[in-house]
Amino acid sequence: MDLQLLLALLLGIATIIVLVLRTRLDAFVALLIAALLTGAVAGQAPLEIVDAITTGFGNTLASIGIVIGLGVGIGKILEVSGAANSLAHAFLRAFGKGREPWALGSVGALVSIPVFCDSGYVIMNPLARSIARVERAGYVTLALALGCGMTLTHHLVPPTPGPLAVTGILGADLGAVILAGLVFTVLLLPIVVFYARWIGPTLEPKVEEHVREAVYGTVATAGVGGGGAHAAGTALDEGPRDDLDAEAGQSPAADPSADLGRPPEGAAPHRVGAFTASLPLLVPLLLIITNTVTGAIDQNAQGVIGGDEYEPSAWAVPFAFVGNPVVALVIGMILALYVLLPRWSPRNKAHGWFAEAAASAGLILLITGAGGAFGQVLRTSGVGDALAEAVAATPLPAFLVPFLIATLVRIAQGSGTVAMITAASVTAPLVGSLGIDPVVAVLACTAGSMCFSYFNDSYFWVVTRFTGLQGLDALRGWSGITTAVWAGSIPLLFVLNLILG
């Protein structure tokens, strides 16, 4: 690889890491500065660099921006309507007694598809605490299973903004990415549960006293076990505590649906059933996946290879329309607003919730667009082609390049979203030239970004503070479980590459 182009690439990545870690600048500005420096060091003309930045930014958001906005809007309605809690209780009933870690890991994975895992964990953590209080043991096991279940889909399954952005940057089929991400999630969930059950009893005595009292009351000895069995010799002070839900031990005080507005006199309390709660999630996902399947069948019938110059047949057009991510998520948003919210909920409250969701998505949109701008500079400057040639000359499987880049950026600066978008931006020029399937490249970026969540990751602090773990105990619990699922994704990537490569 040409030394000048290699220096441009390394300088660009280093700039992102240093600016995010050491300055007041966020990832959005850091990515733009990195794009400017990379283009300049690579020898691009100044105006060409600016043109590449604006082109890459616009092209990326043209395909992704609307979808991210709708996705976070659906997530907000799930949060405030109590639908997320209904889904959690349904999973607990389905898995049954003694399988609470499996239930909470699954709940976390489902809720985190549309809801940012930071806020999703805050919403669902009272459920873990209430179950541990009833069982008199196993809070750490449950808390870790819940948190890492959320990590899986937050990193692997669109329409979570990070994977959605990577899908757009790499030009992968969204339905195929959703299917592959869901398969990865199902296969990695046992690692989450087994690790949580293994480390949980060891860390249970290390929980901070104020958290222990909030969960158990005054406990004489820390409970052991995997979150489903009663701990022998555990004393529970049955002092002041909230009444527990008979089904799952959920504290009514933690109900996020309390702000839906004042119901009419005599109206029944607002409740969302599990099936109803799932509709805004399942309907868009099924429409997108159906579009992918029917499109593949149609392409095969037409003899089109790889989707080149593909035009849907008349019978496939309706599926292509309703399965377009924009249309599918508009349908999901309408379902969320008119099925999950009660009729008495004021219109201005719904507008306010969507405004809050849009505000939370704003920075993600900017970072996504800046990642596309950085990738466009790498293409137009020749850095991408040079990197592709260098990778082709090594024995390293090409799909591991985005995986390793995402891993290094994640460890260096903490944000999984920034890590996967940076990896996608750097490796987007390689996808075609090295013959990497776009779906494999997307999963490589997103799986690589799960590695070793620690002090520079905001979600690390959310999980460990709510769990009551500090220092080395927090690293053993949370950093360990995220690294375990990262390692478990490597053989899955090899298999996926064999299937699609």
C-alpha positions as CSV (number, residue, x, y, z in Angstrom):
1,M,0.0,0.0,0.0
2,D,1.3,3.5,-0.9
3,L,2.9,5.0,2.2
4,Q,1.1,8.4,1.7
5,L,-2.3,6.7,1.4
6,L,-1.6,4.5,4.4
7,L,-0.6,7.5,6.4
8,A,-3.8,9.3,5.4
9,L,-5.9,6.4,6.6
10,L,-4.1,6.0,9.9
11,L,-4.2,9.7,10.5
12,G,-8.0,9.8,9.8
13,I,-8.8,7.0,12.3
14,A,-6.4,8.4,14.9
15,T,-8.0,11.8,14.6
16,I,-11.4,10.4,15.4
17,I,-10.2,8.6,18.5
18,V,-8.1,11.5,19.8
19,L,-10.7,14.2,19.2
20,V,-13.5,12.1,20.9
21,L,-11.4,11.1,23.8
22,R,-9.3,14.2,24.5
23,T,-11.3,17.3,23.3
24,R,-14.7,18.8,23.7
25,L,-15.6,17.8,20.1
26,D,-18.0,15.0,19.6
27,A,-17.9,12.2,17.0
28,F,-19.8,14.2,14.4
29,V,-17.2,17.0,14.2
30,A,-14.4,14.5,14.7
31,L,-15.5,12.5,11.6
32,L,-15.7,15.6,9.5
33,I,-12.2,16.8,10.6
34,A,-10.9,13.3,10.0
35,A,-12.4,13.4,6.5
36,L,-10.7,16.8,5.8
37,L,-7.3,15.6,7.0
38,T,-7.5,12.2,5.2
39,G,-8.3,13.9,1.9
40,A,-5.5,16.5,2.3
41,V,-2.8,13.9,3.3
42,A,-3.9,11.7,0.4
43,G,-3.3,14.5,-2.0
44,Q,-6.9,15.5,-2.9
45,A,-7.6,19.0,-4.0
46,P,-9.3,21.1,-1.3
47,L,-12.6,21.7,-3.2
48,E,-12.8,18.0,-4.1
49,I,-12.6,17.1,-0.4
50,V,-15.4,19.4,0.4
51,D,-17.5,18.0,-2.5
52,A,-16.9,14.4,-1.4
53,I,-17.9,15.3,2.2
54,T,-21.2,16.9,1.2
55,T,-21.9,14.2,-1.4
56,G,-21.3,11.4,1.1
57,F,-23.3,13.0,3.9
58,G,-26.3,13.6,1.6
59,N,-26.3,10.2,0.0
60,T,-26.1,8.4,3.3
61,L,-28.9,10.3,5.0
62,A,-31.0,10.1,1.9
63,S,-31.4,6.4,2.4
64,I,-31.2,6.2,6.2
65,G,-32.4,9.4,7.8
66,I,-36.2,8.9,7.6
67,V,-35.9,5.4,8.8
68,I,-33.9,6.3,11.9
69,G,-36.4,9.0,12.8
70,L,-39.3,6.7,12.5
71,G,-37.6,3.9,14.4
72,V,-36.8,6.0,17.4
73,G,-40.4,7.4,17.3
74,I,-41.8,3.9,17.6
75,G,-39.4,3.2,20.4
76,K,-40.6,6.2,22.4
77,I,-44.2,5.2,22.1
78,L,-43.4,1.7,23.2
79,E,-41.7,3.2,26.2
80,V,-44.3,5.6,27.4
81,S,-47.4,3.4,26.7
82,G,-46.2,0.6,28.9
83,A,-46.0,-1.8,25.9
84,A,-42.4,-2.6,26.7
85,N,-43.5,-3.7,30.2
86,S,-46.3,-5.9,28.7
87,L,-43.8,-7.6,26.5
88,A,-41.5,-8.3,29.4
89,H,-44.3,-9.9,31.5
90,A,-45.3,-12.0,28.6
91,F,-41.8,-13.3,28.1
92,L,-41.6,-14.2,31.9
93,R,-44.8,-16.1,31.7
94,A,-43.7,-17.9,28.5
95,F,-40.3,-19.0,29.9
96,G,-41.7,-20.1,33.2
97,K,-40.3,-20.5,36.7
98,G,-36.5,-21.0,37.0
99,R,-35.7,-19.5,33.6
100,E,-35.8,-15.9,34.5
101,P,-32.3,-15.1,33.1
102,W,-33.5,-16.5,29.7
103,A,-36.6,-14.4,29.9
104,L,-34.8,-11.2,30.8
105,G,-32.2,-11.7,28.2
106,S,-34.9,-12.2,25.6
107,V,-36.9,-9.2,26.8
108,G,-33.8,-7.1,26.6
109,A,-33.1,-8.2,23.1
110,L,-36.6,-7.5,21.9
111,V,-37.0,-4.1,23.6
112,S,-33.6,-2.8,22.4
113,I,-34.5,-3.2,18.7
114,P,-36.5,0.1,18.7
115,V,-35.5,1.6,22.1
116,F,-32.0,2.9,22.9
117,C,-30.5,0.4,25.3
118,D,-29.6,3.1,27.9
119,S,-33.3,4.2,28.4
120,G,-34.5,0.6,27.8
121,Y,-32.4,-0.7,30.6
122,V,-33.7,2.0,33.0
123,I,-37.3,1.0,32.0
124,M,-36.7,-2.7,32.5
125,N,-34.3,-2.8,35.4
126,P,-37.2,-2.6,38.0
127,L,-38.5,-5.8,36.6
128,A,-35.1,-7.5,37.4
129,R,-35.1,-6.0,40.9
130,S,-38.6,-7.2,41.6
131,I,-38.0,-10.7,40.4
132,A,-34.8,-10.9,42.5
133,R,-36.7,-9.6,45.6
134,V,-39.3,-12.3,45.2
135,E,-36.7,-15.0,44.6
136,R,-34.4,-13.6,47.3
137,A,-31.4,-14.0,45.1
138,G,-29.8,-13.6,41.7
139,Y,-30.1,-9.9,41.0
140,V,-26.6,-9.6,39.4
141,T,-27.4,-12.6,37.1
142,L,-30.7,-11.0,36.0
143,A,-29.2,-7.5,35.6
144,L,-26.4,-8.7,33.4
145,A,-28.6,-11.0,31.3
146,L,-31.0,-8.1,30.7
147,G,-28.3,-5.6,29.9
148,C,-26.4,-7.8,27.5
149,G,-29.5,-9.1,25.8
150,M,-30.1,-5.4,25.0
151,T,-26.5,-5.1,23.7
152,L,-27.1,-7.9,21.2
153,T,-29.9,-6.3,19.2
154,H,-28.6,-2.8,19.8
155,H,-25.5,-3.8,17.8
156,L,-26.9,-6.4,15.4
157,V,-30.5,-5.7,14.4
158,P,-31.9,-2.8,12.5
159,P,-33.9,-0.6,12.9
160,T,-31.6,0.2,15.8
161,P,-29.8,3.3,14.5
162,G,-26.2,1.9,14.5
163,P,-26.8,-1.2,12.4
164,L,-29.3,0.7,10.2
165,A,-26.6,3.3,9.4
166,V,-24.0,0.6,8.7
167,T,-26.5,-1.1,6.4
168,G,-27.0,2.1,4.4
169,I,-23.3,2.9,4.2
170,L,-22.4,-0.5,2.9
171,G,-25.4,-0.8,0.6
172,A,-26.7,-4.1,2.1
173,D,-30.2,-5.4,1.8
174,L,-32.0,-4.3,5.0
175,G,-34.3,-7.4,5.2
176,A,-31.3,-9.7,4.9
177,V,-29.4,-7.8,7.6
178,I,-32.4,-8.1,9.9
179,L,-32.7,-11.8,9.4
180,A,-28.9,-12.4,9.8
181,G,-28.9,-10.1,12.9
182,L,-31.8,-12.0,14.5
183,V,-30.1,-15.3,13.9
184,F,-26.9,-14.0,15.4
185,T,-28.9,-12.7,18.4
186,V,-30.6,-16.1,19.0
187,L,-27.2,-18.0,18.7
188,L,-25.4,-15.6,21.0
189,L,-28.1,-15.4,23.7
190,P,-27.0,-18.6,25.4
191,I,-23.6,-17.1,25.9
192,V,-25.2,-14.2,27.6
193,V,-27.2,-16.4,29.9
194,F,-24.4,-18.9,30.7
195,Y,-21.9,-16.1,31.5
196,A,-24.4,-14.3,33.7
197,R,-25.3,-17.5,35.6
198,W,-21.6,-18.2,36.0
199,I,-20.4,-14.8,37.2
200,G,-23.5,-13.6,38.9
201,P,-23.3,-15.7,42.1
202,T,-19.6,-14.7,42.4
203,L,-20.4,-11.0,42.2
204,E,-23.6,-11.0,44.2
205,P,-21.8,-10.4,47.6
206,K,-20.0,-7.4,46.0
207,V,-23.2,-5.5,45.2
208,E,-23.1,-2.0,46.9
209,E,-25.1,-1.9,50.1
210,H,-27.6,0.8,49.0
211,V,-28.4,-1.2,45.9
212,R,-28.7,-4.4,47.9
213,E,-31.2,-2.8,50.3
214,A,-33.2,-1.3,47.4
215,V,-33.5,-4.8,45.8
216,Y,-33.8,-7.2,48.8
217,G,-34.4,-5.1,51.9
218,T,-31.9,-5.7,54.6
219,V,-30.1,-8.9,53.7
220,A,-27.9,-10.8,56.1
221,T,-26.1,-12.9,53.5
222,A,-25.9,-12.4,49.8
223,G,-28.0,-14.8,47.7
224,V,-26.4,-17.2,45.3
225,G,-27.9,-19.0,42.3
226,G,-28.8,-18.2,38.8
227,G,-31.7,-15.9,39.3
228,G,-34.3,-18.6,39.5
229,A,-33.7,-20.6,42.7
230,H,-34.1,-19.5,46.3
231,A,-30.9,-19.0,48.2
232,A,-30.4,-21.1,51.3
233,G,-29.8,-19.0,54.4
234,T,-30.9,-15.7,52.9
235,A,-32.7,-13.4,55.3
236,L,-35.1,-10.9,53.8
237,D,-36.4,-8.0,55.8
238,E,-40.1,-7.7,54.9
239,G,-40.2,-4.1,55.8
240,P,-41.7,-1.3,53.7
241,R,-41.8,-2.3,50.0
242,D,-44.0,-1.8,47.0
243,D,-46.7,-4.3,46.3
244,L,-45.6,-6.7,43.6
245,D,-47.4,-7.6,40.5
246,A,-48.7,-11.2,40.9
247,E,-47.4,-12.3,37.5
248,A,-43.9,-11.0,37.5
249,G,-43.1,-8.9,40.6
250,Q,-43.2,-5.6,38.8
251,S,-43.4,-2.5,41.0
252,P,-46.3,-0.3,39.9
253,A,-44.3,2.7,40.8
254,A,-41.9,1.9,37.9
255,D,-44.7,1.9,35.3
256,P,-43.6,4.3,32.5
257,S,-47.2,4.6,31.3
258,A,-48.2,6.9,34.1
259,D,-47.8,10.0,32.0
260,L,-50.4,9.2,29.3
261,G,-52.8,12.0,30.4
262,R,-55.8,12.0,32.7
263,P,-58.4,9.4,31.8
264,P,-62.1,10.3,31.7
265,E,-63.9,9.6,34.9
266,G,-64.9,6.0,35.2
267,A,-62.5,4.9,32.5
268,A,-60.6,1.6,33.0
269,P,-56.9,1.9,33.6
270,H,-54.8,1.7,30.4
271,R,-53.4,-1.7,29.7
272,V,-51.6,-3.0,26.6
273,G,-51.7,-6.7,25.9
274,A,-48.5,-8.4,24.8
275,F,-49.8,-9.2,21.2
276,T,-51.0,-5.6,20.8
277,A,-47.7,-4.3,22.2
278,S,-45.7,-6.4,19.6
279,L,-47.6,-5.1,16.5
280,P,-45.6,-1.9,15.9
281,L,-42.4,-4.0,16.0
282,L,-43.5,-7.2,14.2
283,V,-45.5,-5.6,11.4
284,P,-42.7,-3.5,10.0
285,L,-40.1,-6.2,10.4
286,L,-42.3,-8.8,8.7
287,L,-43.0,-6.4,5.8
288,I,-39.3,-5.7,5.3
289,I,-38.4,-9.4,5.5
290,T,-41.3,-10.3,3.1
291,N,-40.0,-7.8,0.6
292,T,-36.5,-9.4,0.8
293,V,-37.9,-12.9,0.3
294,T,-40.2,-12.0,-2.6
295,G,-37.5,-9.9,-4.2
296,A,-35.1,-12.9,-4.1
297,I,-37.7,-15.1,-5.6
298,D,-38.5,-12.6,-8.4
299,Q,-34.8,-12.0,-9.1
300,N,-34.2,-15.8,-9.4
301,A,-37.2,-16.1,-11.8
302,Q,-35.8,-13.3,-14.0
303,G,-32.3,-14.7,-13.9
304,V,-30.9,-11.5,-12.3
305,I,-27.7,-12.1,-10.4
306,G,-26.8,-10.1,-7.4
307,G,-29.6,-7.6,-7.9
308,D,-27.9,-5.8,-10.8
309,E,-30.4,-3.9,-12.9
310,Y,-33.3,-5.6,-11.1
311,E,-36.8,-4.2,-11.7
312,P,-39.6,-5.9,-9.7
313,S,-42.2,-7.8,-11.7
314,A,-45.8,-6.6,-11.4
315,W,-46.6,-9.2,-8.8
316,A,-43.6,-8.1,-6.6
317,V,-44.3,-4.4,-6.8
318,P,-46.8,-4.3,-3.9
319,F,-44.4,-6.2,-1.7
320,A,-41.5,-3.9,-2.7
321,F,-43.7,-0.9,-1.8
322,V,-45.0,-1.9,1.6
323,G,-41.7,-3.6,2.4
324,N,-39.7,-0.5,1.7
325,P,-38.2,0.5,5.1
326,V,-39.7,4.0,5.0
327,V,-43.3,2.7,4.2
328,A,-43.0,-0.2,6.7
329,L,-41.9,2.1,9.5
330,V,-44.6,4.6,8.7
331,I,-47.1,1.8,9.2
332,G,-45.4,0.9,12.4
333,M,-45.6,4.4,13.7
334,I,-49.3,4.7,12.9
335,L,-49.9,1.4,14.7
336,A,-47.9,2.7,17.7
337,L,-49.8,5.9,18.0
338,Y,-53.3,4.5,17.4
339,V,-53.1,1.0,19.0
340,L,-50.8,1.5,21.9
341,L,-51.9,4.9,23.2
342,P,-55.3,5.4,24.9
343,R,-57.8,7.6,23.2
344,W,-57.7,10.1,26.0
345,S,-54.0,10.7,25.6
346,P,-53.6,14.4,24.5
347,R,-52.4,15.0,21.0
348,N,-49.8,17.5,22.2
349,K,-48.3,14.8,24.5
350,A,-47.9,12.5,21.4
351,H,-46.2,15.4,19.6
352,G,-44.0,16.0,22.6
353,W,-42.9,12.4,22.8
354,F,-42.0,12.3,19.1
355,A,-40.0,15.6,19.6
356,E,-38.1,13.9,22.4
357,A,-37.4,10.9,20.2
358,A,-36.3,13.1,17.3
359,A,-33.9,15.0,19.7
360,S,-32.4,11.7,20.8
361,A,-31.9,10.6,17.2
362,G,-30.5,14.0,16.0
363,L,-26.9,13.2,17.0
364,I,-27.1,9.7,15.6
365,L,-28.2,11.2,12.2
366,L,-25.4,13.6,12.2
367,I,-22.8,11.0,13.1
368,T,-24.2,8.6,10.4
369,G,-24.0,11.3,7.8
370,A,-20.5,12.3,8.8
371,G,-19.5,8.6,8.6
372,G,-20.8,8.5,5.1
373,A,-18.8,11.7,4.3
374,F,-15.6,10.1,5.7
375,G,-16.2,7.0,3.6
376,Q,-16.8,9.1,0.4
377,V,-13.4,10.8,1.0
378,L,-11.7,7.5,1.3
379,R,-13.2,6.4,-2.0
380,T,-12.5,9.5,-4.0
381,S,-9.0,9.9,-2.6
382,G,-7.9,6.4,-3.6
383,V,-7.4,5.3,0.0
384,G,-10.1,2.7,-0.2
385,D,-8.8,1.1,-3.4
386,A,-5.2,1.0,-1.9
387,L,-6.5,-0.6,1.3
388,A,-8.4,-3.2,-0.7
389,E,-5.3,-4.1,-2.7
390,A,-3.2,-4.4,0.6
391,V,-5.8,-6.6,2.2
392,A,-6.1,-8.8,-0.8
393,A,-2.3,-9.5,-0.6
394,T,-2.6,-10.8,3.0
395,P,-3.9,-14.2,4.2
396,L,-6.4,-12.4,6.5
397,P,-10.0,-13.1,5.5
398,A,-11.3,-9.8,4.1
399,F,-14.4,-9.8,6.2
400,L,-12.3,-9.6,9.4
401,V,-11.0,-6.2,8.4
402,P,-14.2,-4.3,9.3
403,F,-14.5,-6.5,12.4
404,L,-11.0,-5.6,13.7
405,I,-11.4,-1.9,12.9
406,A,-14.7,-1.8,14.8
407,T,-13.1,-3.6,17.7
408,L,-10.1,-1.3,17.9
409,V,-12.2,1.9,17.6
410,R,-14.7,0.6,20.2
411,I,-11.9,-0.1,22.7
412,A,-10.3,3.2,22.0
413,Q,-13.3,5.5,22.3
414,G,-16.1,3.6,23.8
415,S,-19.1,4.2,21.6
416,G,-20.3,1.1,19.7
417,T,-22.3,3.2,17.3
418,V,-19.2,5.4,16.4
419,A,-17.1,2.2,16.1
420,M,-19.4,0.4,13.7
421,I,-20.0,3.5,11.6
422,T,-16.2,4.2,11.4
423,A,-15.5,0.6,10.4
424,A,-18.2,0.7,7.7
425,S,-16.9,4.1,6.4
426,V,-13.4,2.8,6.1
427,T,-14.3,-0.6,4.6
428,A,-17.1,0.5,2.3
429,P,-14.7,0.8,-0.7
430,L,-13.5,-2.8,-0.1
431,V,-16.9,-4.5,-0.3
432,G,-17.0,-4.6,-4.1
433,S,-13.3,-5.0,-4.9
434,L,-12.7,-7.8,-2.4
435,G,-16.0,-9.6,-3.1
436,I,-17.2,-9.3,0.5
437,D,-21.0,-9.8,0.7
438,P,-22.5,-6.6,2.1
439,V,-24.5,-8.5,4.7
440,V,-21.3,-10.1,6.0
441,A,-19.6,-6.8,6.1
442,V,-22.4,-5.2,8.0
443,L,-22.4,-8.0,10.7
444,A,-18.6,-7.8,10.9
445,C,-18.8,-4.1,11.7
446,T,-21.6,-4.4,14.2
447,A,-20.3,-7.5,15.9
448,G,-16.8,-6.1,16.2
449,S,-18.2,-3.0,18.0
450,M,-19.5,-5.1,20.9
451,C,-16.0,-5.8,22.4
452,F,-15.1,-4.9,26.0
453,S,-17.5,-2.3,27.1
454,Y,-15.7,-0.4,29.9
455,F,-15.2,3.0,31.5
456,N,-15.4,5.1,28.2
457,D,-18.8,3.6,27.3
458,S,-21.8,5.4,28.8
459,Y,-23.9,2.2,28.8
460,F,-21.2,0.6,31.0
461,W,-22.0,3.1,33.7
462,V,-25.8,2.7,33.3
463,V,-25.6,-1.1,33.8
464,T,-23.0,-1.2,36.5
465,R,-24.5,1.7,38.6
466,F,-28.0,0.1,38.5
467,T,-26.4,-3.3,39.3
468,G,-24.3,-1.9,42.1
469,L,-20.9,-3.1,40.9
470,Q,-17.7,-1.1,41.0
471,G,-14.1,-1.4,39.8
472,L,-12.8,-4.8,39.0
473,D,-16.2,-6.4,39.8
474,A,-17.8,-4.2,37.2
475,L,-15.1,-5.2,34.7
476,R,-15.5,-8.9,35.5
477,G,-19.3,-8.7,35.1
478,W,-20.1,-6.2,32.4
479,S,-16.9,-5.9,30.4
480,G,-16.5,-9.7,30.5
481,I,-20.0,-10.5,29.2
482,T,-19.8,-8.1,26.3
483,T,-16.4,-9.5,25.4
484,A,-17.8,-13.1,25.6
485,V,-20.5,-12.3,23.0
486,W,-17.9,-10.5,20.8
487,A,-15.8,-13.6,20.8
488,G,-18.8,-15.8,20.2
489,S,-19.6,-13.8,17.0
490,I,-16.3,-14.7,15.3
491,P,-17.2,-18.3,14.4
492,L,-20.7,-17.1,13.3
493,L,-19.1,-14.6,10.9
494,F,-17.0,-17.4,9.4
495,V,-20.1,-19.5,8.8
496,L,-22.0,-16.6,7.4
497,N,-19.2,-15.8,5.0
498,L,-19.1,-19.4,3.9
499,I,-22.9,-19.2,3.2
500,L,-23.0,-15.9,1.5
501,G,-19.4,-15.4,0.2
